[in-house]
Amino acid sequence: MLVLSRKQGERLVVGDDITITVTKCGRNRVVLGIDAPKDVAIKRGELQVEAKQVETDEQPRPHEPLTGIQLDLPLPIGLEATA
């Protein structure tokens, strides 16, 4: 796992067409903006784990991948946000 430190307003670029921007830092949360092509599915990790644990008889519904979304994620314990 690659671990990087970023300040508010700084970006990460993944491949040629995915950009992750730190849009806001708080006491125990970081808000990320993700800009990616429509064909790239973006899911929160905890939701993906839950989906794998739930077995249903329903057929999976097609989803619309998101672009330009912002995620409000808690900081790992022991890390402090910098404004």
FENGI-V370908 format. One record per helix or strand of 2 or more residues. SS is the DSSP state (a for helix, b for strand). FROM is the first residue (numbers start at 0). LEN is the number of residues. If there is no record, write none. Layout:
SS & FROM & LEN
SS & FROM & LEN
This chain:
b & 10 & 4
b & 17 & 8
b & 28 & 7
a & 44 & 9
b & 68 & 6
